[in-house]
Amino acid sequence: MPDEQCCVMQNDFDYSASISFMDVRENLPSVDPENLSPQDVLDILLHLFRQKPGFLDLGHEMNNRETGWVNGYLFRLKHDGPEAFLVETVGSSVDKMAALRQQQQQQ
């Protein structure tokens, strides 16, 4: 099952990240970091993760104004001081991971 490994969630990927409000405004001009929508949260998370080498977007989903799902993991944009966000891993969903694996295997 060596091919299956590429389709399994990236357990060893380092999802830690942070971003200042100024960087959000500069890189994602349509996003107001002081008034996030569920889509904004997802956009910020994906922006941060896509900058990291080795990131594969196997699937993502909006959740709420603080959290979003990426690759079967639930991440929170936590305030890190008055003008920054820190990415916090809240948890994971076995069901979401299984669905992503199934999608990958069908491709």
Buried (B, 14 or more C-beta within 10 A) or exposed (E): EEEEEEBBBBEEBEBEBBBBBEBBBEBBEEBEBEEBEBEBBBBBBBBBBEEEEEBBEBBBEBBEBBBBBBBBBBBBBBEBEEEBBBBBEBEBBEEBBEEBBEEBEEE
